[in-house]
Amino acid sequence: MVLVADAVFLLRLFRFMPYLKFIAQNINQKEYRLLRGKAIECISLIGMCVPRERFFQDADEVMQMLLKTQTGEEEVAADDVSYSYYINAWGRICRILGKEFAKYLPVVMPPVMRAAEQKAEISVIDEDDVEAQEQDGDWTFMNLTGDKQNVGIKTAGLDEKADALDILRTYAQELKEEFVPYVEPVMKLMVETLGFFVHEGCRQNAAGAIPRLLEVAKTRGHPYLLEMWRFVYPKLMQSLSDEPDPDTLGDKLGCLAESVVVVGTDALTVQDIEEIFKALETDLEEYFTRAGERMSKAF
């Protein structure tokens, strides 16, 4: 309702803010944490849709309340049902406050990084046990060898990982030079995630974040930017050749194009340019091959 409301209705909707804040601040029982998470989501969505000055005071009050969950006063576990609501609310509030959000980074970055660094749990399971595990709903199974052995990937938590990666992109985009203290570990994580082949959304969000992180690095000067680019470039090119999903490949090519705009053409050697054009030629050939196969099947 918030996302489609007009300006007049949003001002009326803003009257619900005291009730939502009451739920967020006072409903702490474990059985109601989903309700609390939903209330926090509503607060941040309303904040994105009303004039910034109307929400500014509420934003600081809500952030102080959310930060209590990370400072020991009422700590929430990473697997808590409301945890992802908190992290996503921080991302929205960052877009509202802009660089004034930077003062919260020392507290919000550790939980966001923990969510973004989640690893995929992979197990080899006998075919006879697959049906029982599938009922769990948290696992996806693939038979890669044709025998009775199945590879199981625990997908629970990977959507939250993808969300956290996108929130880190938001921080970099909105905070620019204020995000410099975190740019190196976050860039390392994004580059590693380009090869996270169990979840396309994670790879796509990592590709989207890299140009924004290079913009952050640029605020420290051109030499620092070039140093970071030389770290990113070979791994990005390798991920282009390894990428199995056409849509994600498009995101990675977009990442390459945006990154070159940020770093400038002087950051590319003649060898780099030849490598890029060769990769583009290969990708285009594969695209036309797939298009031809679809056309032949259609007719």
DAPE-V470269 format. One record per residue. RES is the residue in one small letter. PHI is phi in whole degrees, 0 to 359 (none if undefined). Layout:
BEGIN
RES:PHI + RES:PHI
END
This chain:
BEGIN
m:none + v:299 + l:289 + v:248 + a:285 + d:275 + a:298 + v:296 + f:293 + l:297 + l:296 + r:290 + l:297 + f:298 + r:294 + f:284 + m:304 + p:301 + y:289 + l:294 + k:294 + f:298 + i:298 + a:296 + q:271 + n:241 + i:268 + n:255 + q:297 + k:302 + e:290 + y:249 + r:291 + l:295 + l:300 + r:297 + g:298 + k:295 + a:297 + i:295 + e:300 + c:299 + i:300 + s:290 + l:292 + i:298 + g:301 + m:287 + c:256 + v:262 + p:305 + r:306 + e:294 + r:288 + f:259 + f:304 + q:294 + d:297 + a:300 + d:294 + e:295 + v:294 + m:297 + q:299 + m:292 + l:293 + l:293 + k:300 + t:289 + q:245 + t:245 + g:94 + e:289 + e:207 + e:302 + v:251 + a:289 + a:296 + d:266 + d:295 + v:298 + s:266 + y:301 + s:294 + y:295 + y:298 + i:298 + n:293 + a:296 + w:301 + g:297 + r:293 + i:293 + c:298 + r:295 + i:285 + l:277 + g:66 + k:294 + e:290 + f:285 + a:303 + k:295 + y:269 + l:303 + p:303 + v:265 + v:277 + m:295 + p:303 + p:292 + v:293 + m:295 + r:299 + a:294 + a:288 + e:268 + q:305 + k:259 + a:280 + e:268 + i:239 + s:223 + v:259 + i:232 + d:296 + e:302 + d:295 + d:262 + v:296 + e:300 + a:294 + q:289 + e:296 + q:294 + d:297 + g:84 + d:262 + w:238 + t:240 + f:241 + m:223 + n:260 + l:263 + t:247 + g:86 + d:260 + k:274 + q:267 + n:242 + v:267 + g:254 + i:242 + k:281 + t:271 + a:300 + g:96 + l:285 + d:295 + e:295 + k:298 + a:298 + d:298 + a:296 + l:299 + d:291 + i:293 + l:297 + r:299 + t:300 + y:302 + a:297 + q:294 + e:276 + l:261 + k:48 + e:297 + e:291 + f:265 + v:306 + p:300 + y:249 + v:294 + e:292 + p:296 + v:290 + m:296 + k:301 + l:296 + m:296 + v:295 + e:298 + t:287 + l:303 + g:255 + f:276 + f:280 + v:270 + h:208 + e:294 + g:300 + c:295 + r:295 + q:296 + n:290 + a:296 + a:297 + g:291 + a:277 + i:301 + p:299 + r:292 + l:291 + l:295 + e:297 + v:296 + a:300 + k:297 + t:290 + r:268 + g:111 + h:295 + p:301 + y:295 + l:300 + l:296 + e:299 + m:291 + w:298 + r:293 + f:287 + v:284 + y:306 + p:297 + k:287 + l:294 + m:295 + q:296 + s:292 + l:296 + s:286 + d:268 + e:291 + p:271 + d:258 + p:300 + d:295 + t:292 + l:300 + g:300 + d:295 + k:290 + l:294 + g:298 + c:300 + l:299 + a:298 + e:295 + s:295 + v:296 + v:299 + v:289 + v:279 + g:91 + t:293 + d:291 + a:279 + l:257 + t:275 + v:302 + q:296 + d:299 + i:298 + e:298 + e:295 + i:296 + f:294 + k:295 + a:295 + l:297 + e:298 + t:298 + d:296 + l:294 + e:298 + e:294 + y:298 + f:292 + t:295 + r:296 + a:297 + g:295 + e:295 + r:294 + m:295 + s:294 + k:288 + a:290 + f:245
END
